[in-house]
Amino acid sequence: MSDIRDYRDLIAWQRAMALAVLVDRVVDRLPQRSWKLASQMRDASRSVHANIAEGNGRLSIPDYLRHLGISNASLNELESDLFFMERRHPHEEVTEALKLALDTRRPLSGLIKALKKKRDEH
C-alpha cells in the first residue's frame, strides 16, 4: 500500500469504477417496467467505488474500514441483482458484469484484510 497516493491508485477502486460503467450499460437493456431494479443496481454499483474513495479520504483506519464494509455490502447487493438478471434477462454483458464483480471483490477483500492487519498492529 506504500505506492498508493490516493484512491484512484487502488485496483479495487479502478475495477469498481469499470463495474459501475458496465452496469449502466447492462441496465439500459432492461425493459421499462424494470426501472426500479435498474435504479437499485445503478445505486449499488456507484456505492462500491464511492465508498472506497470516501473511506480512503478518512483520517482513521476504523472510518476507512467502515466505508469499505459499506462498499463490500453494496457489491454483495449488486452481485445478487446480477445473478437475478442472468436468470431473468440473460445477456453476455450481464455475465461480463458478474465476472467483473468477482474480480472487484478480490482486491477489495485484500484491502480490507491489509487495513485490519495495520489496525491490529497499532
N, C-alpha and C positions, 0 to 999 in steps of 0.2 A: 504494500500500500504506500510505500515511500515515494513512488513515482507519480502518485495521484496529486494533481494540482487542484482540480475541482471535480464536481460530479460528472462532467462531460467526459472525463478520462476513465470512468468506471465502465467496464464491459457490461455490467448489469444494467446501467442506465442506457447505454447505446442499444442494447438488444430490446429493452423495454420501449424505447422510442420507436425502433423499427417495428415492433409488435403493434404499437398504437396506430401507426400509419397503415399497416396491413389490416388491422381490424376495421379501420374506417372504410377501406375498400370492400372488405367482406360484408359488412352490414349494409353497404349500399345495394347489395344484391337481394336483400330481404324484401319480401312483399310489404306494401304499405301498412297492412294490418299488423305487422310485427314491429311497429315503431317503438314500442316500449322496450322490447328486447334489444333493439338497435341502440337506443339511448343508454340502457343499462350497460351494454358491452362497451360503448364508447367511454362512458364514465369510468368503468373499471380499468380499461386499458390505459387511460390517461392518469389514473390514480397510481398505477405502478411506477411510471417514470417520474411523476411529480413528487411522490413521497420519497423516492431515492434522492432526488435533488434537494428537497426541503430538509431531509434528515442530514444530508451532507453539510448543510449550512448551519446546523445546530451547534451549540457550543459545548455540548456534553455527549458522551457516549450513550448514556441512557436515553436521551432525547433522540439521538440518531437511531438507536435500536428500536425505539417505539415507532418511528416513521418507517423503518424497514419492515417492521411487523405489519403495519398497515399495507405497505406495498405487497408483501407476501400474501396477505389475505385477499387483496384485490386480484392478484394473479390467480389465486385459487378460484375466485368467483368467475373470472374471465375464462379459465380453463373449463370449468363446469358448463358455462354457456356455449363454449366452442364444441364441447362434446355433444351438447344438445343439438346445436346447428349441424354437426356432422351427421347426426341421425335424421334430422328433420329437413335440412336444406343442404344435402351433400354437394361439395364443390372442391376442386383442387386447392383453392385459396384457403378454405377452412382447414384442410389437412396441413397446409403450409403454416397457417397461424398456430395450430396446435403444436407443431414441431418447434416453432419459434418460441412459444410459451414455455415449453420444456427446456429449450436452450437458454431461456432467460432465467429460469429457476436455478440452474446450476451456479452461475456467478452471484446471484442474489443470496443464495444459501451460503456460499463461500464468504461473502462479505459479512453476513450476519455472524457466522462462526468466527471469523477473524476479529470482529469487534467485541464479541463476547469474551474471547480469549484475552484481548487487550484490557477490557474492563476488569476481568478477574485477576489479572497480573497486578493491578493497582490496588 
